[in-house]
């Protein structure tokens, strides 16, 4: 575990944040389709809208972090998440659900980029100071978040006996505690704000072709990760006629990340390198979708084998791809715009999720192997988009910025 107090604080609160988040989200599709009776395409659209309001607006949270520092952005995100979950608990019609889901997503669009940017800054600083690969600290951050995601779905499953609103209110209670912890413990200014115009940073991001390819590759991963909330519940319904195993499959995924993230990050940093790890993770996810399609007729493990294979392969790909994608950001983006670049990667990927969610939701209603084969094509395309790694002859913007600073 890192000895840096700020890193420990950010990693610990990421765990708590995910605890409250995953107590609710895995059961949202069931609530929308079952309790509220929404159609498959509308459930897919609402879930995509939640992802886009979160991932799609990360660029806003990242830009605000660059401008004001992480503390006020984190506090605002926690307060909005509490309000969003309380609203979701009370929502009874489509309009109210959409409003609550948008607020829940926007809250994370503030909180997550602020935390991720600061952890990435710490990882890069540690790499410069000690030579430790930045993916190690990023992997630890991912594992801590998944530790919260491990307990959250189980907590939500237990609370579902009291109804979906009870799970929402319990999640809101967790975020109240996260808000109190950050209010008390986060330094008022971990990184001094930069008086750089937000539009300047966003413009630079949009003109960066190699960074755009990284965003497309990350989008291929995120579209598939979103299927934990769409395709996985649909597969469980097909195979077992219910959703009882959903929380436990989320727990399986999170447990695999908690146990495997740190050692696999060390191995990939030593053997693969960052770019190859991202590409390998996407290929593993694609192979898992193909395997799921082939296993649909198999009735072993109570009919859960295809779902288990999908969860295990998706998690293995996540462990490789997610830290690697974040670790590549400083090599492809201007150091002054690390927050807005981190946010933009999630925003563009979130836009891809939004565009894909409704068609995939409709395709899943058809059933059979074809939806899984279509899903396999998404990470394959992402793997093709992975940009070439920076070289000594062609340093990334961060290296050029550091060289220029040193020359001055």
C-alpha positions as CSV (number, residue, x, y, z in Angstrom):
1,X,0.0,0.0,0.0
2,X,1.3,3.5,-0.8
3,X,2.7,5.6,2.0
4,X,1.6,8.9,0.4
5,X,-1.2,10.3,2.7
6,X,-3.0,12.0,-0.2
7,X,-2.9,8.9,-2.3
8,X,-4.2,6.8,0.6
9,X,-7.0,9.2,1.1
10,X,-8.0,9.3,-2.6
11,X,-7.8,5.6,-3.0
12,X,-9.8,4.9,0.2
13,X,-12.6,7.3,-0.7
14,X,-12.8,5.8,-4.2
15,X,-13.5,2.5,-2.4
16,X,-16.3,4.1,-0.4
17,X,-17.7,5.9,-3.4
18,X,-18.1,2.7,-5.3
19,X,-19.6,1.0,-2.3
20,X,-22.6,3.3,-2.4
21,X,-22.7,3.4,-6.2
22,X,-22.8,-0.3,-6.8
23,X,-25.4,-0.9,-4.1
24,X,-27.9,0.6,-6.5
25,X,-26.7,0.5,-10.2
26,X,-26.7,-3.3,-10.8
27,X,-30.3,-3.4,-9.9
28,X,-31.4,-0.4,-11.9
29,X,-32.2,-2.3,-15.1
30,X,-34.4,-4.7,-13.2
31,X,-36.3,-1.9,-11.5
32,X,-36.8,0.0,-14.8
33,X,-38.0,-3.1,-16.8
34,X,-39.8,-4.8,-14.0
35,X,-41.3,-2.4,-11.4
36,X,-41.7,0.5,-13.9
37,X,-42.4,-1.7,-16.9
38,X,-40.2,0.2,-19.5
39,X,-39.5,-1.5,-22.8
40,X,-36.1,-3.0,-23.6
41,X,-34.9,-0.2,-25.9
42,X,-36.0,2.4,-23.3
43,X,-34.2,0.6,-20.5
44,X,-31.1,0.5,-22.7
45,X,-31.5,4.2,-23.5
46,X,-31.8,5.2,-19.9
47,X,-28.8,3.2,-18.9
48,X,-26.8,4.7,-21.8
49,X,-28.0,8.2,-20.7
50,X,-26.8,7.5,-17.2
51,X,-23.4,6.5,-18.6
52,X,-23.2,9.5,-20.9
53,X,-24.3,12.0,-18.2
54,X,-21.4,10.6,-16.2
55,X,-18.7,9.6,-18.6
56,X,-19.9,12.1,-21.2
57,X,-19.5,15.1,-18.9
58,X,-16.2,14.0,-17.3
59,X,-14.6,16.7,-19.5
60,X,-16.5,19.3,-17.4
61,X,-15.2,17.8,-14.1
62,X,-11.7,17.5,-15.5
63,X,-11.7,21.1,-16.7
64,X,-13.0,22.4,-13.4
65,X,-10.3,20.4,-11.6
66,X,-7.6,22.0,-13.7
67,X,-9.0,25.4,-12.9
68,X,-9.9,25.2,-9.2
69,X,-8.2,22.1,-7.8
70,X,-9.8,18.9,-6.7
71,X,-11.4,19.7,-3.3
72,X,-14.4,21.9,-4.4
73,X,-15.1,19.6,-7.4
74,X,-15.1,16.5,-5.2
75,X,-17.4,18.1,-2.6
76,X,-19.9,19.2,-5.2
77,X,-20.0,15.8,-6.8
78,X,-20.7,14.1,-3.4
79,X,-23.6,16.5,-2.6
80,X,-25.2,16.0,-6.0
81,X,-24.9,12.2,-5.8
82,X,-26.8,12.2,-2.4
83,X,-29.5,14.3,-4.0
84,X,-29.7,12.1,-7.1
85,X,-30.1,8.9,-5.2
86,X,-32.8,10.3,-2.9
87,X,-34.6,11.5,-6.1
88,X,-34.2,8.1,-7.7
89,X,-35.7,6.4,-4.6
90,X,-38.8,8.6,-4.9
91,X,-39.1,8.5,-8.8
92,X,-42.2,6.7,-10.1
93,X,-42.5,7.9,-13.7
94,X,-40.2,7.9,-16.7
95,X,-39.5,11.7,-16.6
96,X,-38.5,11.6,-12.9
97,X,-36.3,8.5,-13.4
98,X,-34.5,10.2,-16.3
99,X,-34.0,13.4,-14.2
100,X,-32.6,11.4,-11.3
101,X,-30.4,9.3,-13.5
102,X,-28.9,12.4,-15.1
103,X,-28.2,13.9,-11.7
104,X,-26.6,10.7,-10.4
105,X,-24.4,10.6,-13.5
106,X,-23.4,14.3,-13.4
107,X,-22.4,13.9,-9.8
108,X,-19.9,11.3,-10.8
109,X,-18.8,13.5,-13.7
110,X,-17.5,15.9,-11.1
111,X,-16.2,13.6,-8.4
112,X,-14.4,10.9,-10.5
113,X,-12.2,13.0,-12.9
114,X,-11.0,15.1,-9.9
115,X,-9.9,12.0,-8.0
116,X,-8.5,10.2,-11.1
117,X,-6.6,13.3,-12.2
118,X,-4.9,13.7,-8.8
119,X,-4.1,10.0,-8.6
120,X,-2.6,10.1,-12.1
121,X,-0.5,13.2,-11.1
122,X,0.8,11.3,-8.1
123,X,1.6,8.2,-10.2
124,X,3.5,10.3,-12.8
125,X,5.4,12.1,-10.0
126,X,6.3,8.8,-8.4
127,X,7.5,7.4,-11.7
128,X,9.8,10.4,-12.2
129,X,11.1,10.2,-8.6
130,X,11.5,6.4,-8.1
131,X,11.1,4.8,-11.6
132,X,8.1,2.8,-10.4
133,X,5.7,2.3,-13.4
134,X,2.7,4.5,-13.1
135,X,0.4,1.6,-13.8
136,X,1.1,0.2,-10.3
137,X,-0.5,3.1,-8.4
138,X,-3.3,3.3,-11.0
139,X,-3.8,-0.5,-10.6
140,X,-4.0,-0.1,-6.9
141,X,-6.6,2.7,-7.4
142,X,-8.6,0.4,-9.6
143,X,-8.4,-2.5,-7.1
144,X,-9.6,-0.2,-4.3
145,X,-12.5,1.0,-6.3
146,X,-13.4,-2.6,-7.1
147,X,-13.2,-3.5,-3.4
148,X,-16.1,-1.1,-2.9
149,X,-17.8,-2.6,-6.0
150,X,-17.4,-6.0,-4.4
151,X,-19.4,-5.2,-1.3
152,X,-21.8,-2.8,-3.0
153,X,-23.9,-5.3,-5.1
154,X,-24.1,-7.7,-2.2
155,X,-25.4,-4.8,0.0
156,X,-27.9,-3.9,-2.7
157,X,-29.1,-7.5,-3.1
158,X,-29.7,-7.7,0.7
159,X,-31.5,-4.4,0.7
160,X,-33.7,-5.3,-2.3
161,X,-35.9,-7.3,0.1
162,X,-37.0,-3.9,1.4
163,X,-37.5,-2.6,-2.1
164,X,-35.4,-0.6,-4.6
165,X,-35.9,2.7,-2.8
166,X,-34.2,1.3,0.3
167,X,-31.1,0.5,-1.8
168,X,-31.1,4.0,-3.1
169,X,-31.4,5.6,0.3
170,X,-28.6,3.3,1.7
171,X,-26.4,4.4,-1.2
172,X,-27.2,8.1,-0.5
173,X,-26.1,7.4,3.2
174,X,-22.8,6.1,2.0
175,X,-22.2,9.3,0.0
176,X,-23.1,11.4,3.0
177,X,-20.2,9.7,4.8
178,X,-17.9,10.2,1.8
179,X,-18.8,13.9,1.7
180,X,-18.0,14.3,5.4
181,X,-14.7,12.6,5.0
182,X,-13.6,14.8,2.1
183,X,-14.8,17.9,3.8
184,X,-12.7,17.2,6.7
185,X,-9.6,15.5,5.2
186,X,-9.0,16.6,1.6
187,X,-6.4,19.5,1.5
188,X,-7.9,22.8,0.4
189,X,-5.6,22.8,-2.6
190,X,-3.6,19.7,-3.4
191,X,-2.6,21.2,-6.7
192,X,-2.7,24.9,-7.3
193,X,-5.3,26.0,-9.9
194,X,-4.1,26.9,-13.3
195,X,-5.4,30.1,-14.9
196,X,-5.6,28.5,-18.3
197,X,-8.7,28.9,-20.3
198,X,-10.9,25.8,-20.4
199,X,-11.6,26.2,-24.1
200,X,-7.9,26.3,-24.8
201,X,-7.4,22.9,-23.1
202,X,-10.5,21.4,-24.8
203,X,-9.4,22.8,-28.2
204,X,-6.0,21.2,-27.8
205,X,-7.5,17.8,-26.9
206,X,-9.8,17.9,-30.0
207,X,-6.9,18.6,-32.3
208,X,-4.8,15.7,-30.9
209,X,-5.2,12.8,-33.3
210,X,-3.3,10.2,-31.3
211,X,-5.2,11.1,-28.2
212,X,-8.4,10.7,-30.2
213,X,-7.4,7.2,-31.1
214,X,-6.8,6.5,-27.4
215,X,-10.3,7.7,-26.7
216,X,-11.8,5.4,-29.3
217,X,-9.9,2.4,-27.9
218,X,-11.1,3.3,-24.4
219,X,-14.6,3.6,-25.8
220,X,-14.4,0.1,-27.1
221,X,-13.7,-1.1,-23.6
222,X,-16.4,1.1,-22.0
223,X,-19.1,0.0,-24.3
224,X,-18.4,-3.6,-23.3
225,X,-18.1,-2.7,-19.6
226,X,-21.6,-1.2,-19.8
227,X,-22.9,-4.6,-20.8
228,X,-22.6,-5.6,-17.1
229,X,-25.8,-3.5,-16.7
230,X,-27.5,-4.4,-20.0
231,X,-26.4,-7.7,-21.6
232,X,-25.6,-9.5,-18.4
233,X,-29.1,-9.0,-16.8
234,X,-30.6,-10.0,-20.2
235,X,-28.5,-13.2,-20.3
236,X,-29.5,-14.1,-16.7
237,X,-33.1,-13.6,-17.5
238,X,-32.8,-15.9,-20.5
239,X,-30.9,-18.6,-18.7
240,X,-32.5,-18.6,-15.3
241,X,-35.7,-16.6,-15.6
242,X,-34.6,-14.2,-12.9
243,X,-31.9,-11.8,-11.6
244,X,-30.9,-13.5,-8.3
245,X,-27.4,-14.2,-9.4
246,X,-26.7,-10.6,-10.6
247,X,-25.3,-9.3,-7.4
248,X,-23.1,-12.3,-6.9
249,X,-21.7,-12.0,-10.5
250,X,-20.8,-8.4,-9.8
251,X,-19.1,-9.5,-6.6
252,X,-17.2,-12.2,-8.6
253,X,-16.0,-9.5,-11.0
254,X,-14.9,-7.1,-8.2
255,X,-13.3,-9.9,-6.3
256,X,-11.2,-10.9,-9.3
257,X,-10.0,-7.3,-9.7
258,X,-9.2,-7.0,-6.0
259,X,-7.1,-10.1,-6.0
260,X,-5.6,-9.8,-9.5
261,X,-5.1,-6.1,-10.3
262,X,-1.9,-5.4,-8.4
263,X,0.1,-8.5,-9.4
264,X,-1.2,-8.4,-13.0
265,X,-0.3,-4.7,-13.2
266,X,3.2,-5.5,-12.1
267,X,3.4,-8.3,-14.7
268,X,2.1,-6.3,-17.6
269,X,4.4,-3.3,-16.8
270,X,7.4,-5.7,-16.8
271,X,6.4,-7.9,-19.8
272,X,3.9,-6.1,-22.0
273,X,4.3,-2.4,-21.6
274,X,1.4,0.0,-21.4
275,X,0.3,0.1,-25.0
276,X,0.4,-3.7,-25.4
277,X,-1.5,-4.1,-22.2
278,X,-4.3,-2.0,-23.5
279,X,-4.5,-3.9,-26.7
280,X,-4.3,-7.2,-25.0
281,X,-7.1,-6.3,-22.6
282,X,-9.4,-5.4,-25.5
283,X,-8.6,-8.7,-27.3
284,X,-9.4,-10.7,-24.2
285,X,-12.8,-9.0,-23.9
286,X,-13.6,-9.7,-27.6
287,X,-12.6,-13.4,-27.1
288,X,-14.9,-13.6,-24.1
289,X,-17.9,-12.3,-26.1
290,X,-17.2,-15.0,-28.7
291,X,-16.9,-17.7,-26.1
292,X,-20.2,-16.5,-24.5
293,X,-22.0,-16.8,-27.8
294,X,-20.7,-20.4,-28.3
295,X,-21.7,-21.4,-24.8
296,X,-25.3,-20.2,-24.9
297,X,-26.7,-23.7,-25.4
298,X,-24.7,-25.1,-22.5
299,X,-26.8,-25.7,-19.3
300,X,-23.9,-26.4,-16.9
301,X,-23.7,-24.5,-13.6
302,X,-27.4,-24.0,-13.6
303,X,-27.3,-22.3,-16.9
304,X,-24.9,-19.7,-15.6
305,X,-21.8,-20.8,-17.5
306,X,-22.1,-18.2,-20.4
307,X,-22.7,-15.4,-17.9
308,X,-19.7,-16.5,-15.8
309,X,-17.4,-16.7,-18.8
310,X,-18.5,-13.2,-19.9
311,X,-17.9,-11.7,-16.4
312,X,-14.5,-13.4,-16.0
313,X,-13.1,-12.5,-19.4
314,X,-14.5,-8.9,-19.2
315,X,-12.9,-8.5,-15.8
316,X,-9.5,-9.9,-17.1
317,X,-9.6,-7.4,-20.0
318,X,-10.6,-4.6,-17.6
319,X,-7.6,-5.3,-15.3
320,X,-5.3,-5.0,-18.3
321,X,-7.0,-2.2,-20.2
322,X,-8.3,0.3,-17.7
323,X,-5.1,1.3,-15.9
324,X,-3.1,1.2,-19.2
325,X,-5.5,3.6,-20.9
326,X,-5.2,6.1,-18.0
327,X,-1.5,5.7,-17.9
328,X,-1.2,6.7,-21.6
329,X,-2.9,10.0,-21.1
330,X,0.1,12.0,-19.8
331,X,2.2,10.7,-22.8
332,X,-0.4,12.0,-25.3
333,X,-1.7,15.1,-23.7
334,X,-0.4,18.5,-22.5
335,X,0.6,18.3,-18.8
336,X,-1.2,21.6,-18.1
337,X,-4.5,20.0,-19.3
338,X,-4.2,16.6,-17.5
339,X,-7.6,17.0,-15.9
340,X,-9.5,18.0,-19.0
341,X,-7.7,15.3,-21.0
342,X,-8.6,12.6,-18.5
343,X,-12.1,13.9,-18.6
344,X,-12.3,14.1,-22.4
345,X,-11.2,10.5,-22.7
346,X,-14.1,9.4,-20.6
347,X,-16.5,11.9,-22.2
348,X,-15.8,10.7,-25.8
349,X,-16.0,7.1,-24.6
350,X,-19.3,7.8,-22.9
351,X,-20.7,9.3,-26.1
352,X,-19.9,6.0,-27.8
353,X,-21.8,4.2,-25.0
354,X,-24.8,6.4,-25.5
355,X,-24.9,5.9,-29.3
356,X,-24.6,2.1,-28.9
357,X,-26.9,1.4,-25.9
358,X,-30.3,1.7,-27.6
359,X,-29.4,-0.4,-30.6
360,X,-27.7,-3.0,-28.4
361,X,-30.7,-3.1,-26.1
362,X,-33.0,-3.8,-29.0
363,X,-30.6,-6.4,-30.4
364,X,-30.5,-8.2,-27.0
365,X,-34.3,-8.6,-27.2
366,X,-33.9,-10.6,-30.3
367,X,-31.7,-13.1,-28.4
368,X,-29.3,-15.8,-29.7
369,X,-25.6,-15.6,-30.4
370,X,-25.7,-12.7,-32.8
371,X,-25.8,-9.9,-30.1
372,X,-22.7,-11.4,-28.5
373,X,-20.8,-11.6,-31.8
374,X,-21.7,-7.9,-32.6
375,X,-20.4,-7.1,-29.1
376,X,-17.2,-8.9,-29.8
377,X,-16.6,-6.6,-32.8
378,X,-16.5,-3.5,-30.6
379,X,-13.4,-4.2,-28.6
380,X,-11.7,-5.6,-31.7
381,X,-12.2,-2.2,-33.3
382,X,-10.9,-0.6,-30.2
383,X,-7.7,-2.7,-30.3
384,X,-7.1,-1.5,-33.9
385,X,-7.4,2.1,-32.7
386,X,-4.8,1.8,-29.9
387,X,-2.2,4.5,-30.8
388,X,1.5,3.6,-31.2
389,X,3.5,4.2,-28.0
390,X,5.6,7.3,-27.7
391,X,9.3,6.8,-28.6
392,X,12.5,8.6,-27.8
393,X,12.5,10.1,-31.2
394,X,8.8,11.3,-30.9
395,X,8.1,12.3,-27.3
396,X,4.6,12.9,-26.2
397,X,3.3,16.3,-25.2
398,X,4.2,15.7,-21.5
399,X,7.8,14.8,-22.3
400,X,8.0,17.8,-24.6
401,X,6.6,20.1,-21.9
402,X,9.0,18.8,-19.4
403,X,11.9,19.2,-21.8
404,X,10.9,22.8,-22.5
405,X,10.5,23.5,-18.8
406,X,14.0,22.1,-18.1
407,X,15.5,24.1,-20.9
408,X,14.1,27.3,-19.4
